[in-house]
Amino acid sequence: MKLEFTGAPEITATRDVVWARLMDPDFVAASAPGVETVEALGPTRFKVISGLGLGAIRVKFQLDVELSDLIPKERLRMTARGRAPGSTVDVISSVRLEPTGDGRTRLVWVATSTIGGALASFGAGLVEWTARRMTEEFWSDFARRVSAG
């Protein structure tokens, strides 16, 4: 099952500040629902353990996360590939930073998720609703926390 979501929150911070936060794996992980641990495997590669819930089902995923296509203070791509017993999830997020004036930045994001296995069998409506909610909450929380300083 393939899903795509988009958003463009405005952040009360400069592109320099937003970029620095995007490059901080602990800061980013704090916005992601269910993240238990983040281990840096290099400057752009991370192993993340995350517990995700879909309805009454809770699944613990190991995610391999990689940052690529980095143009500092402008854009990046974040790829997360995860597996859990009987399920897989792949998420590719493209992020672009646009200055809007007065020290503000618009964070334009597009996330494409591919969900397979047992999780995908719970029904398209529930899976899409949960994935949309988690993705939008992640980027909204990230924007809110960066804006808060």
NORQUIVEN-V630683 format. One record per run of one state. SS is the DSSP state (H for helix, E for strand, C for the rest). FROM is the first residue (numbers start at 1). TO is the last residue. If there is no record, write none. Layout:
BEGIN
ss: {SS/SS}
from: {FROM/FROM}
to: {TO/TO}
END
This chain:
BEGIN
ss: {C/E/C/H/C/H/C/E/C/E/C/E/C/E/C/E/C/E/H/C/H/C}
from: {1/2/12/15/23/25/30/35/41/45/55/57/72/75/85/87/102/104/118/123/124/149}
to: {1/11/14/22/24/29/34/40/44/54/56/71/74/84/86/101/103/117/122/123/148/149}
END
